[in-house]
Amino acid sequence: MTEHPTSHEGRQPLAARSQERARPRQEAAPGLPSDVPGKPGGPATPATPGAEVPAQPTAPDTTGGTAHPDTTGGTAHPDTSGGPGHLGSPGAVAVAVSPQHPGGARGGDTSARREGDRLRFVGAATRRIARGIDLDEIVLGLCRATVPTFSDEILVYLRDPLPVGDERPVAPFVLRLRRTDRLRLSDLEGEELVLVPDPDPTPAAELCEVRNGGALAEVLRGVRPVFGDSAAAKSALTELLGPEHPLPGGLRAVLAPLRGRRRVIGAAVFLRRPERAGFEPNDLLVAAQLATHTALGIDKAVLYGREAYIADELQRTMLPDSLPQPTGVKLASRYLPAAETARVGGDWYDAIPLPGSRVALVVGDVMGHSMTSAAIMGQLRTTAQTLAGLDLPPQEVLHHLDEQAQRLGENRMATCMYAVYDPVSHRITVANAGHPPPILLHLGGRAEVLRVPPGAPIGVGGVDFEAVELDAPAGATLLLYTDGLVESRLRDVWTGIEQLRERLAATAQLTGPDHSPPLEALCDDVLDMLGPGDRDDDIALLAARFDGIAPSDVAYWFLEPEDAAPGRARRLARRALARWDLEDLTDSVELLISEVVTNAVRYAERPVTLRLLRTDVLRCEVGDDSPQLPRQRRARDTDEGGRGLFLVNRLARRWGATRLSGGKVVWFELATRT
C-alpha cells in the first residue's frame, strides 16, 4: 500500500531532533529531487546502512493535507495528491545512500527505488493536474503537486489573452504571471518544524512581452525545459522576470515552456533554494512531463470555457430578455437549467402582444438537453411569434408548429402550451400539444388544474389540435410550466402536479382571500418546492396575473363604410371622453380618429370597428376587412393625401398596424393626463 502523501508518520520529538542537528547532513541520492531543506545550518538527517531516513515533519492539517499558499487571494489549501512516501509526497525527504557493498548491489537497488519513486510522483502529479476542469484548477494542481516535493517555489506564466482552438493569437506575444507558490520551513510554537506559506515569494514582473528573436522566444520555441544556469536560460529568465527582479544568489531554476496542441501558451519556472540539492538531468524529464500535461489541460479548459460560453449565450438569446407588460395582465417568468454544468436545454417561454389588447402566452419543451435542442427551440419560438403575429387561433398555431418541426428533420419532438388571454372579455383560449396542464389560482386561494385536451406532441404529424375557451376572472393567476418542475426520478408527473397545486393554494392563503400573492414571490416560492433529487430537467415557468379591463372602461362601435363614418366616429369618441373626464384629449383624439377611420373606409367593404380602451393610457383601435397594411410615407407638396399617418406618428404616444386573419387593425395610444 502506498503511503499517503500527507502522512505525518516518522516525526520525532523535538529533543531527539535537537541531537540530530549536530550530525553531518547526508547528500541526497543521485537521480531524485533532494529533500525539503531545513533552515540554513539546521538539522541534518541521520542515516544507517540499508535504512531509509524518516520523513521531515509536515504541516499539521485536519484534512490530512499539507498547507500551501494561495496567491490568488484565497486561503491555503490542503495537498491531497497521492503518491509514495518519498518523491511523490510533499514534504518528504530523499533516501540517504548507505555504504556501497562490493559489486555495487546496494547502489543499484537505490537507483531502482529512486526511479520508481520518480515515476510514482509523475503519475500522481499528472493525475492531480488532469482533475482540474477550469483554468485556475489546472494551474493550482500544478503548483500543489510540485511544491515542495519537486521545487521550493514555482511561477506560472500564461499567454494573455489565451488563444482558443485554431484562432490566430493576438499580437504581441504577452505573458502574464498567473500564479506563484512558495513554502518555507518554520518553528511552530517551538514544538516542531512545519511547512508554512511564505508571504514573500520571489519577486517577478506581472507582464512580459516576448520579443521576436530574443532569448526567451528562443527558449520557448525549443519547447524543452532548460536549466537556469545556462547562458540562454539566464537571459530568458531575466527577460521573463524583469531586469528589476533578478533571481537571488544560489537559487537554482528550471525554465519549462508550456506548449499546447498547436502553440506555446506559457512558461513555468521551478526554483530550489541553495541549501537543497540542485536539479539533475532527470529532473528535466519530470519538468517536461508536468509542463506537457499542464499545457494540454489548459488547452482543454480554454476550449471547454469557450463552448460553455457559446452554449450559455445561445440559451440566453433564445429566451426573451424581458417580458412585455400588456394592458390588463402582469407577467413574471423563471428559467432554471438542469445543472450549472449543462446550461443548455430546449425549454422556452414567451409572451406576445396581440391586437385588441390581447396577449399570447407560450411555454414549450423540446426533447433533449443539447445545443441542437436549444437551436430547435429557437426555431420553434420564432415560428410561434410569426404565427401569433398573424392572429391565428391557438389550435392553428400548434398545427403550423407541428409542420415546421417535421420540416426541421426526423425526431424533432416538442411539447407546447399556447394560450390567448383577452382582458376585455375576461376569457382565455388554450390549446395543448402534449404539455402538462396549466394551473389557475383564483383570488380566494383555490387552485385548479385546468382541463384542456392533452393533444399529441409537436413533430408527430397528422394530428388535429383542439382549443378550449375558459373563464379568466380578474385577480386570478395562470401558471404555465414545463415538466421539469413536476417530474423527476423521485415522483411521477401527476404527483408533481398535485404537489404544485397544493403549494400554490397554500401560498395564496398566506396573502388572504382579498389579495393575490405577488408574482415574483410566487415564482420563487414555486421553485422552492424542488428537492435535492428533483433537478433532472431544465425548467421554464411563466406566471400571468389577470387584471382585465372593466366594461366601464371600454367603448365599442360598428361604423358603416361610408363617407359619414369619420364624422360619426368623432362624435362617439367625444362622448366617451367626456364620460371618462378626458376632455383635454378631445382635439387630438378627434383628429387622429378621423384620419385612421377615413383610411379604413376607403378600402373596407364591411362595417369598420372602432374601440376605445381606458387604462393607464387611452388606446384607440380601428379595424377593417382589408389585409393591406398602411405605410407611412413622405408626401410631396403637390399630393392631396398621404399625410394622415404622419400626423398619427407625431401626435400619438405609440401606434401600429397588425394584420388579422380577416383584415387588419390600426391602433394608437395617447397618454392620459390625470
C-alpha angles and dihedrals in degrees: 000000000000118000117252109254093234098046116141095203118129096043116144131204116270091248092057092047091049088061090050093055090074092057121092117263115252120229117243117253113261118260097035132088107258124253125276103273127239123222115303106278089011132129123328123213120248121225134195125195111279094000131112122238113247115250119262113250117271130209114289110248127174089212092058094251138110116254116244129184121256110210093185090081098267130112126273115281129213120252108237099167113134127231145113125310095257123038096006095050122084109235094017121131129229123259114267118234115247121210112288117250121218110283094029094260093140092049092051092051091050093050092049091048092049092048090052090050090051093053092047091050093051091048093050092045095049091047090054092049091048091054091069118099104182129043098260093050092053094048090045090051091055092050095046093047096051105036117107099350098064102013140007093231139012133197119196120198122187132188114266111243101018112226116236121222114310097344117127112258119247114255134261103050104242127179120201125198102247101177143348127193129188136168134190137188117252141166114258113207088327091285108101145347114263139174112251134174114272109229091200109058122180107290115246138167116268094219132029126186110209109224118217109251092013126131093257092050090052093051092047091048090054090058094200120108116254135199114258094231095065117103095245093046094049091057091042093052091048089053093045099045094035129252089262091059108056119176113262114256116276094016110137120213144188118201112206121184115221108224120184127195095294111010147006109281102178149323138256124211117203115198133192127190121241095253090061125076113267127249117281130209091262089056088066088062090051091049090049092053092048093046093048095050091044094050093048090048091051090050089052092048093049092050091046090049091051092049091048090050092050092047092048092048091047092052093045094050092047091060123064116268090218138356123246119242104220123186116285099011137076121207138201131172144185134195124191124180119224089250140347090252092051106045095156122091144141101248119115142166133195143176117206123188113228133194116281093038090288124139132208116221116201133182123172142169125205116205114256139028105249140100087264089059090050091049092050089047090055092051093049092046091052090048091050091052091051093048091047089054088059088056093233119170115265094252090052091051091055091047092055091044088055090053091047092051090053091051090053091062144274122319093017094147127171140158122224141181117203120186132172119204122201111198093194098055093030090228133127127205116207133190123182135204106191094305129137110268120260123248123228116207111201125212094253092057099263114137121198134182106233116236105232127157107268096221126184124287119268111267098039093100132208094050126128118223124215130209129206128199117220139176117267104191121199113271094026121125124217118206120201117183145158125250093259088079096056106024130065142136089280100051140024123242098259092049088052092049091053091049090050092050091051091047092053092048092050092049092049092051090058091061094049134247095282100049132061117225114256110267098230093048090045092055091049092048091051092053090049089069090072113106129206093274097041099083100088095123139028117265133222119187130184122182123189124191111204112218096157128190118277116240089238088063094055128080118184132180142167118225125197113235096251137117093263092058097091092052092048091048091054093052093048092049091048091055093048092050091050090052090052095045092244099125091135088070094051098099095047094044094048092050095048095042090050092054096045095044091047090055091047094049091051093064105022125103097181131051115297119233123224121189132175121196124191116202126121084321134028110250124192122194126189118187132187139166097252113105093203110109118219117244128203114237137168110257121218121238091254095050117106095203141019097091100096098090089043088062092045091051092050099044104033124082089221135349140178148157127234128192115229131197088258103030135310144290125222114197140175136183133216126194113246115231106218 
